[in-house]
Amino acid sequence: MTNDLPDDDTPLDPAAMLALLEQQQRKVNNDLIAPVPWILLVWGFAWLLGFLALWSMPGGGNPLFEVPPTIAWLTFVALLIVAIVVSAILGSRIGRGVRGASGFSGAVYGLSWTFGSIAAAGIGAGMVRLGMSSDLAGVLFPALYGLVAGLLYLAGAAIWRSISQLVLGLWLLLVSTVSVFAGLPHNYLVMGLAGGGAFLVYGIVLFIIRARSRQ
C-alpha cells in the first residue's frame, strides 16, 4: 500500500507557485480596470465633440460651418454631464468584489473623475462670480478640466505602475498648458483634438491590452 498523494494535492514547486500567483494577479488587475476603457471613450467623445462645438461658434475659427452659441454651450455642458454620470456609475464598479487595498484604490480612482470634474466646475464658477471675464473663463475652464484629468492619470500611473497612464497624464498637462497660450478660440481646438483624441486612443489601447491579457 502506498501513501502517494493525489495529483491535485501534490504541492507545487516554487516556480509553478510564482507563475500561478502572477497569473492570478494579472486577472485581478484586468478585472479591476475593466470599466476604465469605457470611461476613457466617454470622456474622449465628450471632449472631442464638446470642444469642437465651442470652436464652431461664430468667429470661433471653424471654416466649414457655425454653431449658434446657445446650442454649442448646451452641447458642451450636456456632454460633460453625461460623461460625469457615466464615470460615476462605471467608477463605482471598479474594484467591486475585490477586497483589500487594491479594491479601495480602484474605487477611489474611478470616483475621483466625478469629484475632480465637479471641483473644477466649482472653482471656475467661483472665479466668474468674482468678476472674471467670459473670455478668461473660456480659457480657464478647459485648462482646469485638463489639469484634473492629467493629475488623475498620474495618480493612476502610481497606483498600477502604468507607463502608458504616466505618458497620458503628462500629455494632458502639456495640452492644457498649451491651450492657455493658444487663447480663444483656438484653445477649444487644442483641447478637442489633442485632449479628446488622446482619451480615445488610450481607450482603444486599453481594450487591446485587456483582450490580449484574457488570451
N, C-alpha and C positions, 0 to 999 in steps of 0.2 A: 504494500500500500504506500503510495507516495503522498507527499504533503505539498505538491506543487500548487501554486496559486493560479486561479483562472486568469486568462489573458487580460480581462478587463480590470483585474485587481493588481496586475503587475505594476510596480512603481515605475514611473517614467525616469529616464536618465536626465541629468541636469540640462543638457542641451534641448531635449524634447520639451521639458517643462518650461524653459525660457521661450521657446518658439510658441508654445500654447498660450503663455501669458501675453506675448506680443500680439498674437492673433486676436485674443480677446480684447486687448486694449485698443487695437485698431477698430474692432467692431463697435466698442463703446464710443470712441471718438467719432466714428462715422455716423452712428445714430444720434449722437449729441448735436452735431451740426446739420442734421438733415433739413431743418427749416431755413437755414442761413441762405442757401442759394435762392430760395423764393423771395426772401427779404431783399436780397440784392437786386433781383429782377424788378421787384415792385418799385424800389427806390430809383432804379435806373430809368424806368419808363416815366416815373413821376418827374424826375429832374429833366430828362430829355424833352418830354412834351411840354412840361410846365414852363421851363425857361425859354424854350423856343417860342411858346405862345407870347411871353412877355417881350421877347426880341422882335416879334412880328407886329407889335403895336405901331400906330402911325409915328413915323420918324424913328422907328427902332432899328432900322437897317435891313430888314428883310426885303430884297428886291423883287420877290415873286408875288407876295400878297400881304395884306394888312389885316390885323385882328383888332376889332374895337377894344379899347382899354378895359371896359367893364367885363367883357367876355374873357379877355386874356387873364385878368386877375382872378375872376371866378374859376376859370380853368385851373390856374396855378394853385389856388387855395384848395379846391376840391381834390386835386391830385395829391396834395400833401396830406390832407385829412385821410384820404383812402390809404395812403402809404403808412401813416401813423397807426391807423386802426388795424390794418393787416399785420404790421410789425408787432403790435401788442398781442394779437391773437397767436401769431406764429412764435413770437418770443416767449410767450408763456409755456409753449410746448417744449422749448429747448431744455434738455435735462430732465424731462418728465420720465419717471421710472428709474432715473439714475441717482443713487444715493451718494452722500458724501460731498467732498469739496468740488468735484467735477460738475455734479448736477447743479449745485448752488451757483458756481461761476458761470455756467452756461445760461441759467435762467436770468441772472442779473445782467449779463451781457446783452441778451435779447431784449429785455425790458428797457435797458438804457437807451435804446434807439428812440423809444417813445418819450421818455423823460427828458432826454437831451434836446429833442426837437421842440418840445413844449417850453423848455427853459430858454432856448434860442429865440422863440417867438415872443416870450415874455420880456426878454431883455430888449429886443427891438421895439416892442410896443412901448416900453418904458422910455426909451430914447426919443421916440416920436412924441410922447406926451411932454417931454422936457423941451420940445421945440426943434427937434431935428427935422431938417427939410425933407421933402419927399424924394428929392434926388439922392441925398445921402442915404435915406432909408432903402432906396432901390439898390444901393451898393452894399449896405451893411447886412441886410437880411440874407442874401445868398451867401456872403462870406461867412456869416455865423453858422449857417447850416453846413457849409463845407468844413468849417473848423470842428464842429461837433462830430461829423462823420469821420474826419481824419483821425481825431483823437480816439474815437471808439475802435477804429481798426488797429491803431497802435496798441490799445488795450487787448484786443483780440489776439494780436500777434504775440503779446507777452503771455496770455493765458494758454494758447495752444502751440506756442513756439512755431508760428507760421511765418515763413519768409514772405509768402505772397501777400498776406494781410499787412505785413510791415511795409512792403512796397506800395500797396494801395493806399494805406494811411498817409504815407509821406507824399504820394502823388496828389491826394485830395487837399492836403495842406498847401502844397505848391499851387494847385489850381485856384484855391480860394484866395491866396495872396496875389496871384497874377490878375485875378478878376477885379480886385480893388483898383489896381493900377490901370486896368483897361477902361474903367469908368463906364458910365451909361452911354449907350445901351449895349455896348459890346461885352460887358461882364455877363449878361444873360447868355450870350452865345458861348462864351468860355465855359460857364458852369454847365450849360446844357450838353454841349458836345464832349468836352474833356472830363467833366464830372459825371454826368449821367452815362456817358459812354463807358467810363471806367467801371461803374457798377455793373453794367450789362456784361461786359467782357469777363469780369471776375466771377459773376454768377454762372456764366456758361462754363468757365474753367472749373468751378467747384462741382458742377454737375458731372463733368467728365471725370474728375478725380474720384468722386463718390462711386461712379459706375465702375471704374477700374478697381476700386477697393473691394466692392462686392464680389468681383470676379476672383 
